[in-house]
Amino acid sequence: MPKFKLFAGRKGAADQKKNNQFVKLARQIYVTAKQGGPDPNANLALKAVIANARAINMPVDNIDRAIKKATDQGNADNYEEIRYEGYGPGGCAIIVECLSDNRNRTAADVRAIFNKRGGNMGETGSVSFMFDKKGVIVIDREEFEVDEDTMLMQAVEAGAEDMETTEDHYQILTHPHELDQVKGALEAEGYKFAQAEVQWIPQNTVRITGEDAVKMVKMMDAFEDNDDVQNVYANYEIDEEELAKIQG
């Protein structure tokens, strides 16, 4: 299985980036609580979203406010989960997951981001076959003094399918339906997670350079800046030195 990277926000002030993350997570908490109930112990999906929010230090008041909003009978906000697919510069495959209260607005915004930066939006299913849907658990290596072999053994014993190691993280892969099981088993071992959620993992990657790389980074930035966009997955690779120049 190819290695994959976590795509973080790439521009703007750190405070603005974090605020954007809080806005998106608040919306996700609201929708998850509305669908499955406000009690995290009875709604495992909500429990997972709250854990991800706490991992980036989202204020407790923000979390509680989103849950309270979901239980307010007078609140008419209604968000729809929508997935868009398409191609970016250099033929990169892209999946965009959204939570929207206006499908027409979101579709127009996503299409404009694709078109403006040398890509094109396709039909649902046009690129998702190039990805595998997996549970992804991320453990910060600096927080836990455990070697790679031990971590892999514990992950496999917990029910994980595979593990990738980067300089900063252990990235544990599970079947989507077994994410909670593996997460619970590792929590019992004392681990905490930088991230634990279902993601689309590319089966293969496409290396891009030059103008295609510049356009791709700008496209990812635009998606991440859009409030309706919750997650973006892409199968591109950019050389680290070139990426540093683009971001610099």
C-alpha positions as CSV (number, residue, x, y, z in Angstrom):
1,M,0.0,0.0,0.0
2,P,1.5,3.4,-0.9
3,K,2.4,5.8,1.8
4,F,0.0,8.8,2.3
5,K,0.3,12.2,3.8
6,L,-2.0,14.3,6.0
7,F,-2.9,17.4,4.0
8,A,-3.0,20.3,6.4
9,G,-3.9,23.9,5.6
10,R,-1.1,25.5,3.7
11,K,-1.5,29.3,3.9
12,G,-2.9,32.1,6.0
13,A,-2.2,33.1,9.5
14,A,-2.2,30.2,12.0
15,D,-5.1,31.7,14.0
16,Q,-7.3,32.0,10.9
17,K,-6.4,28.4,9.9
18,K,-7.4,27.1,13.4
19,N,-10.6,29.2,13.3
20,N,-11.5,27.6,10.0
21,Q,-11.0,24.2,11.5
22,F,-13.2,25.1,14.5
23,V,-16.0,26.2,12.2
24,K,-15.9,23.0,10.2
25,L,-15.7,20.8,13.3
26,A,-18.6,22.7,14.9
27,R,-20.7,22.0,11.9
28,Q,-19.7,18.3,11.9
29,I,-20.4,18.0,15.7
30,Y,-23.9,19.6,15.1
31,V,-24.8,17.2,12.3
32,T,-23.5,14.1,14.1
33,A,-25.3,15.0,17.3
34,K,-28.5,15.7,15.4
35,Q,-28.3,12.4,13.6
36,G,-27.3,10.1,16.5
37,G,-28.2,12.0,19.6
38,P,-26.2,14.4,21.9
39,D,-24.7,11.8,24.3
40,P,-21.2,10.9,23.1
41,N,-21.3,7.6,25.1
42,A,-24.3,6.5,23.1
43,N,-23.3,8.1,19.8
44,L,-19.8,6.8,19.0
45,A,-19.6,8.9,15.8
46,L,-20.1,12.0,18.0
47,K,-17.5,10.8,20.5
48,A,-15.0,10.4,17.7
49,V,-15.6,13.9,16.3
50,I,-15.3,15.5,19.7
51,A,-12.0,13.6,20.2
52,N,-10.7,15.1,17.0
53,A,-11.9,18.6,18.1
54,R,-10.1,18.3,21.4
55,A,-6.9,17.0,19.6
56,I,-6.6,20.5,18.0
57,N,-7.6,22.3,21.2
58,M,-11.0,23.4,20.1
59,P,-12.6,25.2,23.1
60,V,-15.0,23.1,25.2
61,D,-17.6,26.0,24.9
62,N,-17.6,25.6,21.1
63,I,-18.2,21.9,21.4
64,D,-21.0,22.3,23.9
65,R,-22.6,25.1,21.9
66,A,-22.7,22.9,18.7
67,I,-24.3,20.0,20.7
68,K,-26.8,22.3,22.3
69,K,-27.7,23.8,18.9
70,A,-28.4,20.2,17.6
71,T,-30.9,19.6,20.5
72,D,-32.7,22.9,20.0
73,Q,-36.1,22.0,18.5
74,G,-36.4,25.5,17.1
75,N,-33.3,25.3,15.1
76,A,-34.0,24.8,11.4
77,D,-30.4,24.4,10.2
78,N,-30.3,21.3,8.0
79,Y,-27.0,20.2,6.5
80,E,-26.6,17.6,3.8
81,E,-23.5,15.4,3.3
82,I,-22.3,15.7,-0.3
83,R,-19.3,14.2,-2.1
84,Y,-17.8,15.7,-5.2
85,E,-15.1,14.1,-7.4
86,G,-12.9,15.4,-10.1
87,Y,-9.4,15.9,-11.5
88,G,-6.8,18.5,-10.7
89,P,-3.7,19.8,-12.5
90,G,-1.5,17.0,-13.9
91,G,-4.4,14.5,-13.8
92,C,-4.5,14.2,-10.0
93,A,-7.7,12.6,-8.6
94,I,-9.6,14.6,-6.0
95,I,-12.4,13.8,-3.6
96,V,-14.2,16.7,-1.8
97,E,-16.5,15.9,1.1
98,C,-18.9,18.7,2.1
99,L,-21.6,19.5,4.6
100,S,-24.0,22.0,3.0
101,D,-27.2,23.8,3.8
102,N,-27.5,24.9,0.1
103,R,-26.5,22.2,-2.5
104,N,-26.7,24.6,-5.4
105,R,-24.3,27.1,-3.8
106,T,-21.8,24.4,-2.7
107,A,-21.8,22.7,-6.1
108,A,-21.2,26.0,-7.8
109,D,-18.3,26.9,-5.4
110,V,-16.6,23.5,-5.8
111,R,-16.9,23.6,-9.6
112,A,-15.4,27.1,-9.6
113,I,-12.5,25.9,-7.6
114,F,-11.8,23.0,-9.9
115,N,-12.2,25.2,-13.1
116,K,-10.2,28.2,-11.9
117,R,-7.1,26.1,-11.1
118,G,-6.9,23.9,-14.1
119,G,-9.1,21.0,-13.0
120,N,-12.6,19.7,-13.8
121,M,-15.3,18.3,-11.7
122,G,-16.6,14.9,-12.7
123,E,-19.5,12.7,-11.8
124,T,-19.8,10.8,-8.5
125,G,-17.7,7.7,-8.8
126,S,-15.4,9.1,-11.5
127,V,-12.3,8.9,-9.3
128,S,-13.3,7.2,-6.0
129,F,-12.4,3.8,-7.5
130,M,-8.7,5.0,-7.3
131,F,-9.0,5.3,-3.5
132,D,-9.7,2.9,-0.6
133,K,-11.9,4.0,2.3
134,K,-10.1,3.2,5.5
135,G,-10.2,4.1,9.2
136,V,-7.1,6.1,10.0
137,I,-5.6,6.5,13.4
138,V,-2.7,8.9,13.9
139,I,-0.4,8.8,16.9
140,D,2.2,11.5,17.5
141,R,5.6,9.8,17.9
142,E,6.9,12.5,20.1
143,E,4.2,11.9,22.8
144,F,4.8,8.1,23.1
145,E,8.2,6.5,23.5
146,V,7.4,3.3,21.6
147,D,9.4,1.7,18.8
148,E,8.0,0.9,15.4
149,D,7.9,-2.9,15.8
150,T,6.1,-2.6,19.2
151,M,3.6,-0.1,17.8
152,L,2.9,-2.3,14.8
153,M,2.4,-5.4,17.0
154,Q,0.0,-3.5,19.2
155,A,-1.9,-2.1,16.3
156,V,-2.3,-5.6,14.6
157,E,-3.4,-7.2,17.9
158,A,-6.0,-4.4,18.2
159,G,-7.3,-5.4,14.8
160,A,-5.6,-3.0,12.4
161,E,-4.8,-3.9,8.8
162,D,-1.6,-2.0,8.3
163,M,0.6,0.8,9.6
164,E,2.7,3.5,7.9
165,T,5.5,5.3,9.7
166,T,6.5,8.9,9.0
167,E,9.1,11.0,10.8
168,D,6.4,12.5,13.1
169,H,3.6,10.0,13.2
170,Y,2.4,6.4,13.3
171,Q,-0.5,6.1,10.8
172,I,-2.6,3.0,11.5
173,L,-5.1,1.7,8.9
174,T,-8.2,-0.2,9.7
175,H,-11.4,-1.4,8.0
176,P,-13.8,1.5,8.2
177,H,-16.2,-0.5,10.3
178,E,-13.5,-1.6,12.7
179,L,-12.1,1.9,13.5
180,D,-13.9,2.2,16.8
181,Q,-12.8,-1.3,17.9
182,V,-9.1,-0.6,17.1
183,K,-9.3,2.9,18.6
184,G,-10.8,1.5,21.8
185,A,-8.2,-1.2,22.2
186,L,-5.3,1.3,21.7
187,E,-6.9,3.7,24.1
188,A,-6.9,0.9,26.7
189,E,-3.2,0.7,26.2
190,G,-2.9,4.4,27.1
191,Y,-2.6,5.9,23.6
192,K,-4.1,9.2,22.6
193,F,-4.7,10.2,19.0
194,A,-3.9,13.2,16.9
195,Q,-6.6,12.0,14.5
196,A,-9.0,9.1,14.3
197,E,-11.5,9.0,11.4
198,V,-12.5,7.4,8.2
199,Q,-10.6,8.7,5.1
200,W,-10.1,8.1,1.4
201,I,-6.6,6.7,0.9
202,P,-5.1,6.8,-2.7
203,Q,-4.1,3.5,-4.1
204,N,-1.3,5.1,-6.1
205,T,0.0,8.7,-6.3
206,V,0.8,11.0,-9.2
207,R,4.0,13.1,-9.0
208,I,3.5,16.7,-10.3
209,T,5.9,19.5,-10.8
210,G,6.2,23.1,-12.0
211,E,3.0,25.0,-12.8
212,D,0.8,21.9,-12.1
213,A,2.3,21.8,-8.6
214,V,1.6,25.5,-8.0
215,K,-2.0,25.2,-9.2
216,M,-2.6,22.1,-7.1
217,V,-1.4,23.7,-3.9
218,K,-3.6,26.7,-4.7
219,M,-6.6,24.4,-5.4
220,M,-6.1,22.6,-2.0
221,D,-5.9,26.0,-0.3
222,A,-9.1,27.1,-1.9
223,F,-11.0,23.9,-0.9
224,E,-9.7,24.2,2.7
225,D,-10.8,27.8,2.9
226,N,-14.4,27.0,1.9
227,D,-16.7,26.6,4.9
228,D,-18.8,23.9,3.2
229,V,-15.8,21.7,2.5
230,Q,-15.1,19.3,5.4
231,N,-12.4,17.1,3.9
232,V,-10.3,16.9,0.7
233,Y,-8.4,13.9,-0.5
234,A,-6.0,13.8,-3.5
235,N,-3.5,11.4,-4.9
236,Y,-0.7,13.8,-5.8
237,E,2.9,14.0,-4.7
238,I,5.1,17.1,-4.8
239,D,8.8,17.1,-4.1
240,E,9.5,18.5,-0.6
241,E,11.9,21.2,-1.9
242,E,9.5,22.3,-4.6
243,L,6.6,22.4,-2.1
244,A,8.7,24.5,0.3
245,K,9.4,27.0,-2.6
246,I,5.7,27.2,-3.4
247,Q,4.6,27.7,0.2
248,G,7.4,30.2,0.8
